Amino acid sequence: MMMRRMKLLMLVLIMPLISLGQDHIFSQFYNAPIYLNPALTGQFEGDIRFNALYRNQWSGLASDFSYMSASADLNLHKINSGLGLIFNRSSEGTAYLTKNNVAVSYSYIIGGDDFTLSFGLQGGITNQKLDWSKLVFGDQIDLNQGYIPGSVSGAERPSVDSRFYFDANAGANLVYGKFMLGAGMHHLNRPDESLSGFQSKLPIRISGNLSYKLSLIPDQYDRDGTYLIPSVVVYKQQNVMSYSFGTQFKYAGINAGIWFRNDGNSNGNDAVVFSVIFDIFNRRTNGEKFRLGISHDATTSKLNYTNTSGSTEIGIGYEKYFPNSSNGGRANGLRCYDFY
């Protein structure tokens, strides 16, 4: 029992240091499209779209692991482009390692009657900061009692606790009929995010996504139909790999899904994810739609659900056409944007 408590304590204390060099991922990746792939900027039926997603990870641990992403993007049909702005924030561990990122996202879209091919670029500034006063070192831990309250470490404090750096991302995405296939690359410039004085370049994160929209009722209207939407999402960053696979059952404005996430390495299964999405006033002629998504990760790794209490995400989305828009009503039944 004591050893298990010590392992959990050490996990909470060192997680901020482990997280240096690794990105967080969202279970509701479909509610953070520009975070998943810059090429998805402007890829929706409408003129303007807003998305926001919040993740509270491992709420059972005595520390904060929270992440959020918020974005707004425009579908600029006349110039075959998408333009967006995204804000990302993360807070991790007892030392509150925080990252704030603001970036501009652009995509160029090549379209036909039954396909859309887009290429995206994204660039912005990230600030990373660590509260060194809240770090706990080995000389502050007793093997039997754990952390010694009021103890002061002899570790030398670095002179830098905050860093700004430029970050660049790119991606491509293809929608062909009822298929969607995309790939993204993040941190192309490998920025140095070190807070210790020694160089620590952020590894490139590669992501891939594949979805298919299977109609369960022939000749149904797209947004009011009944579908199964199986999907696979894969992430790789340095020697860390993760993939999720599952399916959504979509009926009109209600969407329920189950996902299985594996870390792709020797640890095996990571979590089972349950999700439900509600699309509100989805049938208005101006394409207006409000979305509410809720999901929960049931941890299946060695950390187990009893210790972590899993992770929960809440996402919202909104999209519509502008009044008197020349794009209104141009939804093409052969080209499928609405995969979720």
TIVO-160836 format. One record per atom (N, C-alpha, C): x, y, z; residue in three letters. Coordinates in steps of 0.001 Angstrom, whole numbers, plus 524288, in hexadecimal, padded with zeros to 5 digits. Atoms other than C-alpha are relative to their C-alpha. Layout:
// TIVO-160836
XYZALA/...
// end
This chain:
// TIVO-160836
803487FB4980000MET/800008000080000MET/8036D804EC80000MET/7FC7A7FB8B7FFB6MET/80B078095E8039CMET/802DE800C57FADBMET/7FD357FF98804F4MET/8125B806217F722MET/7FC7F802407FBC5MET/803937FDEA803E2ARG/80646808F37EEF6ARG/7FF2D805D7800C5ARG/8008E7FA747FEE4ARG/8047A8160B7F5C4ARG/804D9802FD7FE39ARG/7FB2C7FD7C80193MET/812B98193F7F341MET/8003F800897FA0BMET/7FFE57FFCC805B1LYS/8115B815DA7E4C8LYS/7FC6A804447FDF1LYS/803A37FBEF801B0LEU/8057881E987E36BLEU/802208056980141LEU/7FDB47FAFD7FE90LEU/80C58829917EAB7LEU/8043F801837FC23LEU/7FBCC7FEDE803A1MET/818338287D7E1EBMET/7FDD5801687FAA6MET/802677FEC48050BLEU/80F62828867D5E5LEU/7FE218059C7FFE0LEU/801F87FAA57FFCBVAL/808EB8352A7DA21VAL/8046F803F17FFFDVAL/7FBBA7FC487FF74LEU/815E183B877DD4ELEU/8034E800747FB15LEU/7FC757FFDA80481ILE/81D9A837C77D12BILE/7FD218009F7FAE0ILE/802D97FF84804E9MET/812A9838817C700MET/80135805097FD0FMET/7FEA47FB4C802F1PRO/815C3846C47C3C0PRO/805207FF7E7FD0APRO/7FAFD800A2802A0LEU/823AB842BA7C063LEU/7FF917FC1A7FB8DLEU/800CD803C880425ILE/81F3A836E17B88AILE/7FD35802897FB66ILE/803437FDB580413SER/8157F83F317B10DSER/80309803AF7FC7BSER/7FCC27FCD68036DLEU/82055847E57ABEALEU/801737FCBC7FB3CLEU/7FEBB802E7804B6GLY/821778437479DDAGLY/7FB987FC927FE08GLY/8046380323801CDGLN/8144383CAC79CD8GLN/7FB03803438000FGLN/804E67FD1F80069ASP/80739842367986AASP/7FB887FCE98026CASP/804CE8028E7FE59HIS/7FA0383F5879E51HIS/7FC9A7FEE97FB37HIS/803B78012D80427ILE/7EF6D83955795E9ILE/7FA828000A80253ILE/805767FFCF7FE5DPHE/7E0AE83A9D7968CPHE/7FD227FB1C7FE2EPHE/8035F8044E8019CSER/7D6E482F817966ASER/7FBF9801E17FC05SER/803AC7FDB2803BEGLN/7CD148386D78F79GLN/8030C803117FBE1GLN/7FCC67FD66803EEPHE/7D69B83B687847FPHE/7FCB3802CC7FBE2PHE/803887FDB2803DBTYR/7CB0A83E9C77BACTYR/7FDDF80541801C6TYR/801987FAE37FE09ASN/7C79C84A2C78479ASN/80498803BA8009CASN/7FB6D7FC918003FALA/7D55784FC9782EBALA/802997FF287FAB3ALA/7FE0B8016C8053APRO/7D71F84EA37741CPRO/80516802A17FE7EPRO/7FB3B7FD3780186ILE/7E1968591877270ILE/804A07FE3880344ILE/7FBCF802357FCCETYR/7E9738534677DABTYR/801D47FAD57FDB0TYR/7FEA1805018025ALEU/7E8FB845FB77704LEU/8031E800B37FAFELEU/7FD947FF788052AASN/7ECBE84ACE76972ASN/7FEE08056D7FDD6ASN/800EC7FAC18022BPRO/7EEAB858A776406PRO/7FCFF7FFF37FAD8PRO/802C080056804FDALA/7E92F853EB756FCALA/7FA187FFD2800A4ALA/8059C7FFFC7FF02LEU/7DBB9852F275D65LEU/7FDE68057E800EBLEU/801BD7FA947FF92THR/7DB30861C475E74THR/7FC4F8014C7FB87THR/803D27FEA4803FDGLY/7CEFB866487573FGLY/7FD337FB657FD9FGLY/8026F804B280239GLN/7CA7C85853754B5GLN/7FAE27FED9802D5GLN/80533800DB7FDC2PHE/7BC19858E97583DPHE/7FC07802987FC72PHE/804437FDA980304GLU/7AEED85C6675248GLU/7FE11804D5802DCGLU/801727FB207FD85GLY/7AD8386AA27562DGLY/8040A8041F7FEBFGLY/7FC437FBC1800BBASP/7B4B1877947568EASP/803A0800B8804A8ASP/7FCE57FF2A7FB50ILE/7B9698782A764A1ILE/7FEFA7FB9D803E1ILE/800638044B7FC41ARG/7BC0C86E0676F18ARG/803268014D804E7ARG/7FD467FF7B7FB02PHE/7BFD186E5277D81PHE/800377FAA1802A4PHE/7FF6C804D47FD08ASN/7C503862E478568ASN/802EE8010B80513ASN/7FD397FFB67FB02ALA/7C92E861887939CALA/7FFB67FAAB8029EALA/7FFB88052D7FD9BLEU/7CD7C8556079AD7LEU/8035B8004E804F2LEU/7FD37800107FAFDTYR/7D19F8536A7A909TYR/8009E7FA5E801E0TYR/7FEE7805457FE18ARG/7D7FD847227AEA3ARG/802268003C8058FARG/7FE13800A47FAA3ASN/7D9AB843DF7BD10ASN/801EE7FA6380074ASN/7FDA78052E80040GLN/7E310838747BD9DGLN/801867FE0D80562GLN/7FE8C802A07FB23TRP/7E4C882EEB7C8E8TRP/7FE6980338804C6TRP/801F57FCAB7FBC8SER/7DC3D836857D24CSER/800B37FD8B80561SER/7FF3B802917FAFFGLY/7DEC182C647DCF2GLY/80554800F880265GLY/7FAD47FED47FDEFLEU/7ECF58309C7DE62LEU/8000D8055F8028BLEU/7FFCD7FB117FD15ALA/7F08B83B8C7E7BEALA/8034D803FE7FD0FALA/7FD2A7FC3D8032DSER/7F524844797DCF6SER/7FC7F801A07FB79SER/803267FDE580442ASP/7F05084C1B7D145ASP/802457FE587FAC2ASP/7FEA08013080560PHE/7F0C6846947C387PHE/7FB58801A87FCA9PHE/8046D7FDFC802F9SER/7E7E084EFE7BB41SER/801E48026B7FAE4SER/7FE957FE4480540TYR/7E7E0852AD7ACDDTYR/7FB3C8026F7FD6BTYR/8044A7FDB5802EEMET/7DFB985B477A425MET/801E7801F17FABCMET/7FEEC7FDF180532SER/7DF1A85F4F795F7SER/7FB1F802E77FE2CSER/804527FCE380200ALA/7D69B86A0279015ALA/80196802447FAB9ALA/7FEAC7FE258053ESER/7D5F086E14781D1SER/7FB4E802767FD5DSER/803F87FDB780371ALA/7CE788762A777F4ALA/8023E7FFEE7FA82ALA/7FE0A8000E80556ASP/7CF828745A76952ASP/7FBBB801697FC1CASP/803707FE3C80430LEU/7C9928795975CB2LEU/800B57FC867FB3CLEU/7FFEC802BA80500ASN/7C605872147504FASN/7FFA4804297FBB6ASN/7FFBF7FBE9803FFLEU/7CA6087BA9745B5LEU/7FF817FD797FA9CLEU/8010180319804ADHIS/7C411874BB73A40HIS/801CB802BB7FB02HIS/7FEB77FD2A804CCLYS/7C6AA87F707303FLYS/805C27FFB07FE9FLYS/7FA5F8006180118ILE/7D55C87E1D731ABILE/802187FA9080170ILE/7FE8B805777FEFDASN/7D55186F7273490ASN/8039F7FF77804B3ASN/7FC857FFE17FB7BSER/7DB138719D74209SER/7FCFA7FF918051CSER/801F87FFC47FAB4GLY/7D8F18701D7507FGLY/803CD8032080348GLY/7FCBC7FCBB7FCB3LEU/7DE09879B075AABLEU/7FE187FF8D80598LEU/801AD800C67FA9CGLY/7DE0E877877694EGLY/803E7801EB803FCGLY/7FCDA7FE877FB7FLEU/7E34D87B26776A4LEU/7FF127FBF580440LEU/800858040A7FBFEILE/7E60F8713B78167ILE/803168017F804DEILE/7FD697FF307FAF5PHE/7E9878724378FD9PHE/800127FAD2802E8PHE/7FF69804D27FD0BASN/7EEC6866AC7978EASN/8028B8012F80542ASN/7FDC87FF487FAC9ARG/7F1C8865C97A60BARG/800417FABE802C4ARG/7FF8B804AF7FCC8SER/7F6B385AFC7AEE6SER/80248801768054DSER/7FDF27FF4B7FABASER/7F96A85A3F7BD7BSER/800D57FA958024BSER/7FEAF8054B7FE6FGLU/8005F84E767C322GLU/8031B7FFEC80514GLU/7FCDC801477FB76GLY/8050A849957D04AGLY/7FFC4803E580469GLY/7FFF47FCA77FB61THR/8074B84F617DDA5THR/80315804FA7FF1CTHR/7FCED7FB4A8012AALA/810F6859057D7B4ALA/7FD418036A7FBF8ALA/803277FCF0803A7TYR/8066C85DD97CE54TYR/80332801B27FB34TYR/7FD8B7FF0180506LEU/80E4885CAC7C1EALEU/7FBB7801C07FC47LEU/804137FDEB80365THR/80628865557B900THR/80239801537FAA6THR/7FEC77FE828055CLYS/80674867147AA52LYS/7FB67802FA7FDD0LYS/803EF7FCF1802B9ASN/7FEEF871957A32DASN/801DD800E87FA6EASN/7FE997FF968057DASN/7FEEF871787946CASN/7FBB5802D47FD01ASN/8039F7FD4780388VAL/7F89287AC978AA8VAL/8023A7FF7B7FA82VAL/7FE08800F180545ALA/7F980877A977C31ALA/7FBDF801757FBEAALA/8034D7FEF980492VAL/7F3FE87B9276EF7VAL/800307FB327FC7AVAL/8005A804B180330SER/7EF59870907662ASER/7FDB08015A7FAA6SER/801D07FEF980558TYR/7ED9A870CD75755TYR/7FFEC7FAE37FCEATYR/800368047F8037FSER/7E95C8669074D84SER/7FE76801BD7FA8BSER/801947FF3480578TYR/7E86A8666F73EBFTYR/7FD187FB1E7FE47TYR/8039B8044780101ILE/7DD6085DFD739AEILE/7FF407FF4B7FA26ILE/8010D801788056CILE/7DC7D8572072C82ILE/7FB377FC8180002ILE/804E8802DF7FFB5GLY/7CEB58525872A1DGLY/7FDE97FE3A7FAC4GLY/802CD8020180486GLY/7C70084A3B72061GLY/7FA877FE7880199GLY/8055C8018A7FEC6ASP/7B9598447C71FBCASP/7FFC27FBF080454ASP/800328042E7FC21ASP/7BCD0838F572851ASP/804D77FFB780378ASP/7FB65800297FCA6PHE/7C9A083C8872F0APHE/80199805848019CPHE/7FD8B7FB2E7FE2FTHR/7D09B8471C736BETHR/805687FEA68020BTHR/7FAA5800BC7FE4ALEU/7DF558478673857LEU/801FA8052D80228LEU/7FE467FB237FD89SER/7E4E885184741C3SER/805787FF5D80242SER/7FAC67FFBF7FDBEPHE/7F2798558574647PHE/8001480478803ECPHE/800337FC127FBE0GLY/7F46385CEA752F6GLY/805458015480250GLY/7FB6E7FE1A7FD32LEU/7FEC486515759ADLEU/7FE34802C6804F4LEU/801657FD9B7FB02GLN/7FEAC869D2767B9GLN/804FB801E8802A8GLN/7FB6D7FDE77FD54GLY/8080F8728E76F08GLY/7FE648038E80472GLY/801547FCB87FB86GLY/807F58791977C4BGLY/8043B800118041AGLY/7FC517FF4C7FBB3ILE/80EA387C647890CILE/7FE207FCE6804C2ILE/8011C802F67FB41THR/80F4A8739879507THR/8032E802308048BTHR/7FD4E7FEA07FB2AASN/812A7877B07A2E8ASN/7FF9B7FB62803B8ASN/7FFD4804577FC4AGLN/816D186D0B7AC54GLN/80256801F28051DGLN/7FE407FE157FAECLYS/8185186F927BAE0LYS/7FF527FBCA80421LYS/8001A803E07FBD1LEU/81B47867487C6C4LEU/800DE802B380535LEU/7FF6F7FDDB7FABAASP/8197E86AD47D528ASP/803E27FC9380301ASP/7FBE18032A7FDA1TRP/8267A865B87DA67TRP/7FF567FF7C805E6TRP/80097800317FA4FSER/822C4868D17E875SER/7FC8B7FB78801C4SER/8037D804437FE94LYS/818C185DCE7E80CLYS/802177FAA77FE6FLYS/7FD97805038013BLEU/821E98533E7E2F0LEU/801FE7FD5E804EFLEU/7FE13803107FB9DVAL/8258D8485D7EC56VAL/8045A7FC747FE02VAL/7FB7E8031780199PHE/832E0841A87EB8APHE/800E97FB7C803D1PHE/7FF23804C07FD01GLY/83856834F47F0ECGLY/8017A800EA805A4GLY/7FE6B7FEFE7FA98ASP/83E3383B267FD11ASP/7FB9D8023E80356ASP/804977FE3B7FD08GLN/8308883F8B80122GLN/7FC1A7FB8D800E2GLN/80381804787FFA0ILE/82AAE831DB800F8ILE/8024F7FBE280394ILE/7FE8D804497FC8AASP/82B4B827AB80BC2ASP/7FDA07FAF77FDD8ASP/801D5804DD8025BLEU/82A258198E80708LEU/7FB537FDAB802E2LEU/80455802287FCFAASN/8208381648811DFASN/7FB5F803B48005AASN/8042D7FC417FF22GLN/818BD822CC813B9GLN/7FE8E8032A7FB2CGLN/801157FCE8804ABGLY/81982828E78063AGLY/8023A805798007AGLY/7FE2C7FA8D7FFF8TYR/81ABB837A380491TYR/800798021C80593TYR/7FF0C7FDA87FAD7ILE/8208083EC181065ILE/7FE2F805B07FFDCILE/802067FA9D80025PRO/8185484B19812B1PRO/803F5803E580216PRO/7FC897FBDA7FE47GLY/820508578C813D8GLY/805AC7FF307FE94GLY/7FA8C801138015ASER/82CB28515A80E94SER/801BF8036E7FB7DSER/7FDB87FCC98041CVAL/835CA85932805C7VAL/804227FCC17FD31VAL/7FC5D8031B8030CSER/83D368529B7FAC2SER/80529802E87FF3CSER/7FAEC7FDBE80123GLY/84BA3854BB7F86FGLY/800FC800957FA30GLY/7FF5B7FF94805AFALA/84957854597E9ACALA/80073805B97FE61ALA/7FF2D7FAA3801D6GLU/84E1E8607B7E294GLU/7FB91801A67FC62GLU/804597FE0C80319ARG/84332868A27DCD6ARG/801FF802B37FB0CARG/7FE627FD7A804E5PRO/844D786C477CE79PRO/7FE42805B47FFD6PRO/801327FA7080064SER/8448D87A857CAB1SER/7FB72801167FC55SER/804357FF4B803D2VAL/83A0B878607C02FVAL/7FB637FC9F80180VAL/804B0803157FEEDASP/82C218744E7C342ASP/7FBB6801017FBFFASP/803D57FED980410SER/8254B879577B6F7SER/802CF800757FAC4SER/7FD9B7FFC88052CARG/827E1878337A870ARG/7FBCA800EA7FBDAARG/8034C7FF2E8048EPHE/8219887D4479BE8PHE/802AE7FD9D7FB41PHE/7FDC480210804D5TYR/823688767478EE9TYR/7FBE17FFC57FBAETYR/803618006F80499PHE/81DD5875F97812EPHE/7FF1F7FA427FEC4PHE/8016F805628011CASP/816B18698E77D51ASP/7FD327FFBF7FABBASP/802358006A80543ALA/813258652176F6CALA/7FDD27FA877FF14ALA/802A7804ED80117ASN/809B485A7E76AFBASN/7FE137FFF07FA56ASN/801FD8008980557ALA/804C18554575DEFALA/7FCD87FAFB7FF9AALA/80317804B7800B5GLY/7FB4884B31758CAGLY/7FD5E7FFD47FAB5GLY/802FC800C8804CFALA/7F374845BF74D76ALA/7FB507FC9980146ALA/804C8802F77FEF3ASN/7E5B98402A74CE8ASN/7FCFF7FF1C7FAEEASN/803118016A8049FLEU/7DDA78393074292LEU/7FAAC7FE01801ABLEU/80552801F67FF67VAL/7CEEC83791742A8VAL/7FE457FE0E7FAAEVAL/801BA80252804ECTYR/7CA4482E4A73809TYR/7FB0D7FCE68010ATYR/804EE802967FEF4GLY/7BC0682AA673845GLY/7FF067FF86805CFGLY/801018010B7FA74LYS/7B9C38245E7458ALYS/804F37FEC28030CLYS/7FB00800E17FD60PHE/7C83D82306748BEPHE/802918052A80168PHE/7FC967FBA37FEBAMET/7D11582C9274FCFMET/805307FDCD801D6MET/7FABC801B67FEB2LEU/7DFC882AA5750C4LEU/80376804C4800ABLEU/7FCC47FB6B7FF05GLY/7E9368346D756D6GLY/804FE7FEA8802DCGLY/7FB13800987FD3AALA/7F6FF835FC75C13ALA/802028055E80182ALA/7FDF17FB097FE1AGLY/7FD3F840CC76421GLY/805637FF5080263GLY/7FAD67FFF07FD84MET/80ADF8445F768D5MET/80069805008033BMET/7FF9D7FB997FC6FHIS/80CCC84D357749CHIS/8059A800A9801F2HIS/7FAC07FE967FE26HIS/8191C854277799DHIS/804177FEF07FBC5HIS/7FC77800ED8045ELEU/81F8D853DA76C47LEU/8055480280800D5LEU/7FB107FD427FF11ASN/829EF85D77770CFASN/802E27FE0F804D4ASN/7FD838023F7FB5FARG/82D2C8554677CFCARG/801C88042F803DBARG/7FE667FBC87FC72PRO/82CFB860C0786A0PRO/8027C7FDEB80503PRO/7FD7E801517FB0CASP/8357E86077792BFASP/7FC6F801D280471ASP/8038E7FEA87FBB4GLU/82C7285FF579EA4GLU/802827FF2480555GLU/7FD48801157FB1FSER/836C985DB27A8FCSER/7FF648046D803F6SER/8000D7FC4C7FBA8LEU/8356B864567B63CLEU/8048F7FEF3803B7LEU/7FBB18018A7FC98SER/841CE85E4F7BBC8SER/8053F802397FE4ESER/7FB127FE0C80202GLY/84C26865047B38AGLY/8028E7FC587FC1FGLY/7FE15803BD803D6PHE/84EC6858B57ABA6PHE/7FC007FF957FB98PHE/80380800028047FGLN/84922857ED79DF4GLN/7FC597FB4780023GLN/803E7804268002FSER/83C9D84FEE79CF7SER/7FC28801467FB9ESER/803437FEDA80483LYS/8368A8504378F7ELYS/7FB037FCBA8001BLYS/80515802947FFF9LEU/8282484CF878E72LEU/7FF9E7FC597FB51LEU/80044803A88045DPRO/8268C840A17863BPRO/7FB4F801107FC77PRO/804507FF7B803B5ILE/81E1A8410177A06ILE/7FBB87FC1180167ILE/80480803777FF2CARG/8108983B7C77C64ARG/7FD4E7FF0B7FAC6ARG/802A080185804D5ILE/80A8B83420770F4ILE/7FAB57FDA380160ILE/8053A802207FF10SER/7FBFE8314877094SER/7FD867FE527FAE0SER/802EA801CF8048BGLY/7F364829D276735GLY/7FA6E7FEC38018EGLY/8057B8010D7FECFASN/7E49A828CA7668FASN/7FD3F7FDBD7FB3FASN/802F98029B80427LEU/7DB8A8201B75E99LEU/7FA7C7FF0C801F5LEU/80579800C07FE91SER/7CCA28200B75EF4SER/7FCDD7FE597FB3BSER/803A58019280425TYR/7C1A981A0B75715TYR/7FA728009E8020CTYR/8056C7FF0D7FE6FLYS/7B35381DC875783LYS/7FC7D7FC197FD2FLYS/8031F804408022ALEU/7AAC1811CB7557FLEU/7FA348011A800C9LEU/805A17FF047FFB7SER/79C758149B75253SER/7FD237FAF680157SER/803198048C7FE76LEU/7932C80B3F75932LEU/7FAB47FFEA7FD5CLEU/804F77FFA5802D2ILE/7874081002751A0ILE/801238027A7FAB3ILE/7FECB7FDD880531PRO/7885E81206742D1PRO/7FD0E805127FEE9PRO/8026B7FB31801F3ASP/7857D81F6373CBEASP/7FDE88037D80451ASP/801C17FCAF7FBB9GLN/7847082688749B0GLN/802928055F7FFA1GLN/7FDC57FABF7FFD7TYR/786878351074B92TYR/8047D80016803D5TYR/7FB17800947FD35ASP/7944583702750ABASP/7FF9F80140805CDASP/7FFD97FE637FA83ARG/7920F83E6875D6AARG/7FBC27FD7D80355ARG/80420802897FD09ASP/785BB837057614EASP/8006F7FA157FFCDASP/7FF908059080107GLY/78ADC8298E75DE9GLY/801DE7FCCB80499GLY/7FE19803C47FC33THR/78F3481D7F7653FTHR/804F37FD8A7FDCETHR/7FAE8801A180204TYR/79D81819A87641ATYR/803237FD228042ATYR/7FBA4801CD7FCDELEU/7A8BA811E876993LEU/804DE802A17FDD2LEU/7FB5B7FD32801C4ILE/7B58E8195A7691BILE/804C27FDAF802BAILE/7FB2C802147FDC1PRO/7C179810D676BEFPRO/8049B8038B7FEB6PRO/7FB847FC8B800AASER/7CE2C8185F76DB6SER/804D17FDBF802B0SER/7FAFB8014B7FD9CVAL/7DC8481672770DFVAL/80340804FC8002FVAL/7FC777FB867FF74VAL/7E5BD820FD77612VAL/805177FDFC80261VAL/7FAD9801D87FE4CVAL/7F45B81E90777BBVAL/80380804B28011AVAL/7FC3B7FBED7FE9FTYR/7FE968271877E7FTYR/805587FD75800EATYR/7FAAD801C87FEE1LYS/80D578257277ECFLYS/80367804C580114LYS/7FC797FBBF7FE91GLN/816F582E4D785B8GLN/804D77FDA58028BGLN/7FB188026F7FE5FGLN/82503829EA78723GLN/7FF0E7FA27800B2GLN/800BF8059E7FF3BASN/8243181C4878D44ASN/7FABD7FEB180273ASN/8052E800CD7FDADVAL/8163B81DEC79232VAL/7FBEC7FFBD7FBA8VAL/80404800BB803FAMET/80B06818D2789E9MET/7FACF7FECA8029CMET/80534800F37FDEDSER/7FC6A818C178C80SER/7FC257FFBD7FB7CSER/8040F8002180405TYR/7F0B5814F27846ETYR/7FABD7FEC580283TYR/8055E800D27FE40SER/7E2128151C7865ESER/7FCCF7FDF87FB70SER/80394801E580403PHE/7D7E680D7677EE1PHE/7FAB77FF108028APHE/805428009B7FDEEGLY/7C94C80CD37807FGLY/7FC038019D7FBF9GLY/804287FE8D8039DTHR/7BC5E8109F77AA8THR/7FC068036D802B7THR/804557FCC77FE30GLN/7B17D81A8277C14GLN/7FB007FE087FD76GLN/80532800FE80227PHE/7A3218177D77A5CPHE/7FD178052E7FFF0PHE/802697FAD9800A7LYS/79C75823A477509LYS/7FA637FF637FE3ALYS/805827FFE580178TYR/78DC58256F774C3TYR/7FE108059D8007ETYR/801B67FA8280015ALA/789358330A770A8ALA/803CF8034280339ALA/7FCB37FC887FCF5GLY/78E6E83C3777B1FGLY/802857FD82804BCGLY/7FDB4802C07FB8FILE/79312831B7784ADILE/804397FC577FDF8ILE/7FB79802EF801C6ASN/7A02582AFD783AFASN/802987FD7A804C0ASN/7FD9A802CA7FBA3ALA/7A5818207E78CECALA/804797FCAC7FDF3ALA/7FB7D802DB801E8GLY/7B2C081A0778BF9GLY/802F17FD2480441GLY/7FC74802C87FC86ILE/7BC5A810A579207ILE/8053B7FF7D7FD3EILE/7FAB97FFFA8022FTRP/7CB1F8111379019TRP/8039C7FCD38037CTRP/7FBF3802D37FD2BPHE/7D6AF808CB793F7PHE/80538802927FEB6PHE/7FAF97FD67800CBARG/7E3BE80F83795EBARG/804687FC8580204ARG/7FB718031F7FEBDASN/7F0BA80868795F8ASN/804C8803747FF7FASN/7FB6A7FCA680044ASP/7FDEB80E8E798B0ASP/803E77FE2A7FBE4ASP/7FCD4801BC8045EGLY/803EF8067A78DB6GLY/8054C7FDDC80180GLY/7FB00801FF7FE27ASN/80F908028279611ASN/7FF137FB3080361ASN/80063804C77FCE8SER/811CE7F7D17A00FSER/7FBB88003580422SER/803E17FF8A7FBD3ASN/807A87FD2A7A993ASN/7FA947FE347FE64ASN/804F58020E801D5GLY/7FC3D7F8F87A10CGLY/7FB7E803C98009BGLY/804C27FCE97FFB8ASN/7EE787FDD77A3B0ASN/800A1804A0803AFASN/7FFA77FB357FCF0ASP/7ED2480BAD7A8DAASP/7FABC801858024AASP/805237FE557FE12ALA/7DE9480EC97A9D5ALA/7FBB47FE447FC45ALA/804C98008D80311VAL/7D0D780C277A534VAL/7FD128052B8008AVAL/8026B7FAD280008VAL/7C9E3818C07A152VAL/7FA4C7FF8A7FE55VAL/8058E7FFBF80147PHE/7BB2C81ADE7A175PHE/7FE9A805B37FEE3PHE/801497FA9F80176SER/7B593826E679ABDSER/7FA578006F7FE47SER/805317FEBD80200VAL/7A89582D40797B5VAL/80003805A27FE22VAL/800287FACE80261ILE/7A6028391078F06ILE/7FA57801687FED6ILE/805317FE0080147PHE/799D58415A78DADPHE/800908049A7FC3CPHE/800347FBB3803BEASP/797D1849E07819EASP/7FAB4802A88007AASP/804CC7FD107FEE9ILE/78DDA8547A78498ILE/7FECA803A67FB77ILE/802037FD2980496PHE/7859D85BB377A5EPHE/8036C7FEF47FB2FPHE/7FCAC801BF80447ASN/78CC8853DC77020ASN/7FD67800807FAABASN/802D580046804F7ARG/782378550E7659DARG/7FE94805567FDC9ARG/801567FACE801F1ARG/78187863B9763A8ARG/80247800D87FA8FARG/7FE757FF488057BTHR/7829D8684075597THR/8050F803107FF68THR/7FB197FD0C80064ASN/78E148715975892ASN/804B57FCD6801DDASN/7FBB4803617FE80GLY/79651865AD75CB9GLY/801BD800948059FGLY/7FE637FF107FA9AGLU/796AE86A2876AE1GLU/7FFC07FAFF80338GLU/7FFC6804B07FCC0LYS/79AC585F827745ALYS/803128012F804F2LYS/7FD3A7FFC07FB08PHE/79E8085F3C782B5PHE/800E67FA72801E0PHE/7FE9C805557FE7BARG/7A59385334787C1ARG/801FA7FFE380599ARG/7FE17801017FAC0LEU/7A7BA84E1E7958DLEU/801E67FA6380034LEU/7FDC3805377FFAEGLY/7B0CC842827978EGLY/802397FEE48055BGLY/7FE0B801B27FAEFILE/7B3FD83B0B7A3F1ILE/8026D7FA977FF51ILE/7FD838051F8004ASER/7BD8682FB97A540SER/802C77FED88051CSER/7FD31801A67FB43HIS/7C3EB827D67B00AHIS/803A17FB807FEA0HIS/7FC2280415800C5ASP/7D05481FAB7AFA2ASP/800397FC93804E1ASP/7FF56803BC7FBBCALA/7D0478137A7B821ALA/8056D7FD997FF77ALA/7FA8E801AB80058THR/7DEA3810C87BACETHR/800747FA1980084THR/7FF26805A77FFD6THR/7E2C0802CA7B7CATHR/805C97FEA68005ATHR/7FA67800F27FF9BSER/7F1838046B7B8F8SER/801647FE6480595SER/7FE3A801927FACDLYS/7F9CA800B57C4D7LYS/7FEA9803FD80430LYS/801A37FC117FC28LEU/7F5E980D857CB4CLEU/7FAAA7FEAC80235LEU/8054C801EF7FEFDASN/7E802807BF7CB82ASN/7FC1D8044F80184ASN/804387FC2F7FF43TYR/7DAFB80E9B7CD1CTYR/7FF5680183805BBTYR/800A07FEDA7FA64THR/7DAAD80D977DC0FTHR/8038F8046E801B0THR/7FC427FBEF7FE7FASN/7E6C1816307DD44ASN/7FF068052D7FD3FASN/8003D7FB3D80327THR/7E40681FF57D268THR/7FA928026D7FF99THR/805697FE47800E4SER/7D503820F67D1CFSER/7FF098018D7FA56SER/800C77FEFA8058FGLY/7D6C5821F47C324GLY/800A7805B37FE82GLY/7FFA57FAAC80213SER/7D61782E437BAD7SER/7FAD9801767FD75SER/804F57FE2280226THR/7CAA3836987B679THR/800F2804A57FC6DTHR/7FFAF7FBA3803A5GLU/7C91183FBC7AAEEGLU/7FA95802367FEF1GLU/804C67FD4980191ILE/7BEAC849CA7A7B8ILE/80159803767FB58ILE/7FEFD7FCEB804B1GLY/7BE2884FC379A25GLY/7FB19802A97FE07GLY/804577FD4480276ILE/7B590859C379371ILE/801B8801CE7FA95ILE/7FEE97FE2180543GLY/7B4A485DED7854FGLY/7FB63803037FDDEGLY/804237FCDC8025BTYR/7AD05867B977D60TYR/801B28016C7FA73TYR/7FEDC7FE7B80561GLU/7AC4586A1A76EC3GLU/7FB0D801F47FD51GLU/8047A7FDDD802D1LYS/7A396871A376574LYS/801DB802C97FB15LYS/7FF0A7FC8880472TYR/7A2AF87937758BATYR/7FEE180597801A3TYR/8013A7FA877FF2BPHE/7A31D887F4758D4PHE/7FADE801557FD38PHE/804B97FE51802BAPRO/7967488F1375519PRO/8012F801577FA4CPRO/7FF6E7FF03805A0ASN/794E688FA174645ASN/805127FDCC7FDCDASN/7FB2380260801CASER/7A0CC886EF744B2SER/7FF4C7FD6D7FAACSER/800278029180516SER/7A3D988270736F0SER/801307FA3080077SER/7FECB805857FF28ASN/7A81D8757573CD6ASN/7FB507FCF1801F4ASN/804708028E7FD90GLY/79B0B8728174330GLY/7FD4E7FC297FC6AGLY/802D8803E8802F5GLY/794768661C73EC7GLY/803367FD367FBE6GLY/7FCD88027F8040CARG/79FF786188736A3ARG/802057FAA3801BAARG/7FE418051F7FE2EALA/7A1BA854F473E80ALA/7FF607FBFE7FBAEALA/7FFE9803CD80432ASN/7A54F84A34734FDASN/7FF947FA9180257ASN/800CF8052E7FDCDGLY/7A00583CB87382DGLY/804497FC2E7FE9FGLY/7FBBD8037480179LEU/7AB8E8367C73136LEU/804E88010580337LEU/7FB637FE8F7FCF5ARG/7B55883D7D739EAARG/7FE848002B805BFARG/80199800A47FA8ECYS/7B4BE839BA74838CYS/803B7802E3803A8CYS/7FCEF7FD4A7FC09TYR/7B99C8438B7524DTYR/7FE947FE168057FTYR/80226800C97FAC7ASP/7B11583F8D75DC5ASP/800F17FA5E801CAASP/7FEBB805477FE70PHE/7B80A8338E76330PHE/7FE7A7FED7805A3PHE/8013F800F17FA8FTYR/7B368835837712ETYR/7FAF7802B98018ATYR/
// end
